[in-house]
Amino acid sequence: MAISNWDLDALTRDPGLVAFTQRTTEQLAAAVRANAPEDSGDYKDGIQASLKYQERVVGVVEATDPKSLIIEAKTGVMARTVKRSARRR
């Protein structure tokens, strides 16, 4: 039995899969916020979760504070949280 491209497209945009991806992305963003350093709170408040549609749905966790790159370079909080989360699965 062959799977057509249409079947794969429908599967990758399935509402259940989209909801699962959204939940997982929100959980990861919450974990990053919990581990984020808090000086002014701008970095922690700027951590956001969103969905992006390419050939399939993709969860994105990003930091929007202008100083995010500097903070991540010094602390690695996002990278460490993602690695920790991946090990638990």
Backbone as CSV, one residue per row, in Angstrom:
resi,resn,N_x,N_y,N_z,CA_x,CA_y,CA_z,C_x,C_y,C_z
1,MET,0.831,-1.175,0.000,0.000,0.000,0.000,0.881,1.246,0.000
2,ALA,0.683,2.091,-0.954,1.485,3.303,-1.097,0.771,4.478,-0.428
3,ILE,1.557,5.381,0.103,1.012,6.597,0.698,1.274,7.734,-0.276
4,SER,0.234,8.426,-0.641,0.391,9.527,-1.592,0.863,10.783,-0.879
5,ASN,1.338,11.728,-1.663,1.752,13.013,-1.098,0.585,13.716,-0.431
6,TRP,-0.624,13.544,-0.996,-1.794,14.171,-0.409,-2.025,13.638,0.996
7,ASP,-1.862,12.324,1.182,-2.042,11.721,2.501,-1.051,12.308,3.508
8,LEU,0.191,12.462,3.088,1.210,13.020,3.982,0.922,14.478,4.286
9,ASP,0.493,15.237,3.284,0.155,16.645,3.520,-0.986,16.756,4.523
10,ALA,-1.995,15.926,4.356,-3.137,15.948,5.273,-2.705,15.548,6.680
11,LEU,-1.844,14.567,6.792,-1.376,14.107,8.095,-0.569,15.181,8.810
12,THR,0.308,15.865,8.078,1.175,16.860,8.713,0.430,18.130,9.102
13,ARG,-0.808,18.284,8.648,-1.635,19.435,9.035,-2.879,18.996,9.808
14,ASP,-2.856,17.774,10.291,-3.965,17.230,11.062,-4.188,18.076,12.315
15,PRO,-5.434,18.431,12.624,-5.704,19.258,13.809,-5.161,18.667,15.110
16,GLY,-5.187,17.355,15.244,-4.637,16.727,16.441,-3.136,16.920,16.545
17,LEU,-2.443,16.797,15.429,-0.990,16.999,15.403,-0.644,18.466,15.660
18,VAL,-1.432,19.368,15.087,-1.211,20.797,15.315,-1.404,21.130,16.796
19,ALA,-2.457,20.589,17.411,-2.710,20.833,18.838,-1.589,20.252,19.705
20,PHE,-1.121,19.060,19.371,-0.016,18.436,20.108,1.246,19.294,19.998
21,THR,1.530,19.767,18.796,2.717,20.601,18.570,2.603,21.903,19.351
22,GLN,1.423,22.507,19.366,1.211,23.744,20.117,1.425,23.512,21.613
23,ARG,0.837,22.445,22.154,0.993,22.129,23.587,2.461,21.904,23.943
24,THR,3.147,21.117,23.134,4.551,20.799,23.401,5.418,22.053,23.331
25,THR,5.149,22.907,22.360,5.908,24.151,22.215,5.663,25.075,23.400
26,GLU,4.412,25.177,23.847,4.089,25.997,25.023,4.784,25.459,26.277
27,GLN,4.816,24.132,26.428,5.494,23.523,27.582,6.985,23.832,27.558
28,LEU,7.588,23.762,26.389,9.012,24.060,26.267,9.279,25.531,26.580
29,ALA,8.424,26.420,26.072,8.582,27.850,26.368,8.448,28.110,27.867
30,ALA,7.518,27.437,28.520,7.343,27.596,29.969,8.589,27.122,30.724
31,ALA,9.192,26.026,30.255,10.408,25.516,30.890,11.567,26.495,30.698
32,VAL,11.665,27.090,29.523,12.715,28.084,29.273,12.498,29.286,30.188
33,ARG,11.248,29.761,30.295,10.943,30.889,31.190,11.312,30.567,32.636
34,ALA,11.025,29.346,33.062,11.317,28.951,34.445,12.818,28.947,34.729
35,ASN,13.631,28.671,33.713,15.077,28.612,33.889,15.784,29.910,33.505
36,ALA,15.036,30.869,32.995,15.641,32.108,32.495,16.136,32.986,33.639
37,PRO,17.284,33.623,33.430,17.749,34.578,34.441,16.808,35.784,34.463
38,GLU,16.650,36.377,35.620,15.713,37.504,35.727,16.407,38.689,36.383
39,ASP,16.766,39.641,35.546,17.315,40.887,36.041,16.195,41.921,35.995
40,SER,15.835,42.313,34.790,14.712,43.244,34.629,13.416,42.500,34.312
41,GLY,13.528,41.236,33.898,12.364,40.451,33.526,12.021,40.533,32.048
42,ASP,12.720,41.412,31.315,12.425,41.580,29.892,12.726,40.319,29.092
43,TYR,13.835,39.664,29.382,14.191,38.439,28.653,13.137,37.362,28.899
44,LYS,12.802,37.155,30.162,11.817,36.125,30.530,10.451,36.427,29.902
45,ASP,10.043,37.679,29.945,8.749,38.074,29.377,8.733,37.978,27.854
46,GLY,9.899,38.055,27.243,9.978,38.028,25.781,10.062,36.637,25.180
47,ILE,10.027,35.597,25.991,10.076,34.223,25.469,8.680,33.843,25.009
48,GLN,8.555,33.532,23.730,7.254,33.261,23.132,7.252,31.937,22.382
49,ALA,6.089,31.333,22.327,5.886,30.103,21.560,4.943,30.410,20.410
50,SER,5.250,29.844,19.244,4.374,30.029,18.090,4.497,28.817,17.174
51,LEU,3.614,28.760,16.213,3.657,27.702,15.206,4.024,28.312,13.869
52,LYS,4.754,27.541,13.091,5.170,27.952,11.755,4.786,26.816,10.813
53,TYR,4.241,27.152,9.676,3.849,26.124,8.711,4.796,26.155,7.534
54,GLN,5.505,25.047,7.356,6.351,24.866,6.188,5.695,23.744,5.406
55,GLU,6.379,22.661,5.198,5.737,21.483,4.633,4.928,20.762,5.706
56,ARG,5.187,21.113,6.959,4.471,20.555,8.103,4.454,21.619,9.189
57,VAL,3.712,21.359,10.228,3.653,22.307,11.332,4.921,22.166,12.174
58,VAL,5.472,23.300,12.582,6.707,23.328,13.364,6.491,24.272,14.542
59,GLY,6.861,23.844,15.733,6.784,24.699,16.910,8.059,25.515,17.039
60,VAL,7.899,26.791,17.378,9.041,27.701,17.498,8.990,28.375,18.863
61,VAL,10.097,28.313,19.591,10.246,29.065,20.839,11.317,30.101,20.568
62,GLU,10.960,31.372,20.767,11.919,32.432,20.486,11.916,33.473,21.583
63,ALA,13.018,34.160,21.706,13.150,35.248,22.665,13.174,36.551,21.879
64,THR,12.314,37.488,22.244,12.151,38.711,21.458,12.837,39.934,22.054
65,ASP,13.345,39.826,23.264,14.027,40.964,23.877,15.286,41.284,23.078
66,PRO,15.585,42.563,22.843,16.783,42.927,22.073,18.095,42.355,22.645
67,LYS,18.124,42.109,23.947,19.345,41.580,24.565,19.380,40.050,24.598
68,SER,18.413,39.407,23.978,18.289,37.944,24.038,19.534,37.220,23.541
69,LEU,20.101,37.686,22.456,21.281,37.026,21.894,22.451,37.062,22.878
70,ILE,22.632,38.187,23.529,23.722,38.321,24.505,23.466,37.414,25.713
71,ILE,22.226,37.422,26.199,21.888,36.597,27.365,22.040,35.118,27.036
72,GLU,21.562,34.710,25.863,21.688,33.298,25.475,23.153,32.911,25.295
73,ALA,23.964,33.807,24.742,25.391,33.521,24.561,26.092,33.330,25.909
74,LYS,25.677,34.100,26.898,26.304,34.001,28.223,25.777,32.836,29.056
75,THR,24.469,32.574,28.961,23.871,31.576,29.854,23.517,30.264,29.175
76,GLY,23.163,30.294,27.898,22.766,29.080,27.181,21.488,28.458,27.707
77,VAL,20.631,29.270,28.338,19.447,28.726,28.992,18.509,28.023,28.009
78,MET,18.311,28.590,26.833,17.415,27.951,25.858,17.995,26.632,25.359
79,ALA,19.244,26.651,24.997,19.893,25.437,24.479,19.880,24.323,25.525
80,ARG,20.209,24.649,26.763,20.224,23.636,27.823,18.826,23.091,28.102
81,THR,17.837,23.954,28.091,16.469,23.512,28.355,15.974,22.590,27.257
82,VAL,16.272,22.907,26.018,15.869,22.057,24.896,16.560,20.698,24.984
83,LYS,17.852,20.696,25.284,18.582,19.420,25.413,18.006,18.580,26.553
84,ARG,17.733,19.211,27.682,17.160,18.514,28.828,15.801,17.934,28.481
85,SER,15.005,18.692,27.773,13.680,18.243,27.372,13.759,17.060,26.400
86,ALA,14.706,17.102,25.489,14.866,16.025,24.513,15.302,14.728,25.181
87,ARG,16.098,14.802,26.228,16.564,13.598,26.935,15.428,12.901,27.665
88,ARG,14.427,13.661,28.076,13.300,13.094,28.830,12.349,12.299,27.951
89,ARG,12.401,12.478,26.673,11.436,11.817,25.775,11.852,10.418,25.451
